[in-house]
């Protein structure tokens, strides 16, 4: 009896220890890089970040910058054998002139500069479905696309709205006027559908643990109907990738709206708050279009270099045993 | 009154006249070159316009001619409906694959799109593209025909439930989307702003 009791106690103890140890054993520490897929040149600052609108003759540093260059940043995340992209830029070369784009290269080529192969990308998590963030899906045929159901529902709702002003994919040549179906060209939607059709899409409802150390946080209406953030555990602490909910890192720091499209400003602020809460501040919030990217002024991107066609890269964090990819 | 001139004097006068003539010719040529140079430098450069780009940023493009502008304006409302219906077609496929609608639902949503592509094609065929845009016009026509074929093919899933119809249709739609994107870039630069 004593012996069996002893065994039971040992078994219970082992079970308890295993339970306690399990989260530690499963905790994944990831490496992270940022890749500039392209750069929109000479953008009026105020169009992007209203509180920073240019005022002629002003000596206020917040209002004396007329135009800025906006990077299109893509997160490259390696967690063990998993290679994850957060957003994936775009690849329609026809559009370079129209959009004032510079320094573009195909993302699948750009990640070779980090030593990665497009066929090894296992997951593409899009912060939202706009064309400049979900426009290279065809370059990653093996990857599972993660997109919020709310994003798809939001587009479909707008498309079927009875008033043409609202249902238009865009209602005038040369711009969308931020109508709700704006930013989702047929090519982008066809690519998303292609992933669904190939059985390589994960339609996400709200928050989701992608794997230990990597978590999707829904941020609906923080930029579009189904925006989502990505929390990643790294040796420098948790990162929060935000796509266009985090269009501007300075806006997160200064608590200001930026890149208002199909955006509810309260939801954008709540998305900022999520980063503060999860990462402990604003330093580890990873922005999609921050003009200060790849400089000391945006510290998390300061370890940067210039790659193919002048596109920049930054090494954000390296997991134990992971080699630096910086030349 | 008539004056008499000696042979030497006549010879000298002829020489002076010849010299004057040659000089005048040289001066005239120089003037011609100068005028041409001035006209060339004063000639307006290729007309350029500023178009919307990223967040209202500006890039320069050659201006359209009046005929091109008219064509682009006439095609725009057709294009607006074509791309909307194209996106709707993709969403019918997404809804089906996500289990939100059944096979019959695909038919119910996609079959009505076929006549819209027919109507778009009829409208496009009535347009008279300027010579410089005939190739784009043909590409746009091809795109609509692809979308139409895609819709017809997609609906077949309602009969037998085979995904191959969806895959085939998706290939056509994807190609059509690429064509409309190309035409859109030429006719309506900045059609999609960075978002």
Interface residues (C-beta under 8 A of the other chain):
Chain A: X40 X41 X42 X43 X44 X47 X48 X67 X70 X72 X92 X94 X95 X97 X98 X99 X100 X101 X130 X131 X132 X133 X149 X152 X155 X156 X159 X160 X167 X168 X169 X170 X171 X173 X174 X175 X176 X181 X182 X183 X184 X185 X186 X187 X189 X190 X191 X192 X193 X194 X196 X197 X203 X224 X244 X259 X261
Chain B: X51 X52 X53 X54 X55 X56 X57 X58 X59 X61 X72 X76 X80 X83 X84 X86 X87 X88 X90 X91 X93 X94 X95 X97 X98 X163 X166 X167 X170 X173 X174 X176 X177 X178 X180 X181 X182 X185 X187 X188 X189 X190 X191 X192 X193 X194 X195
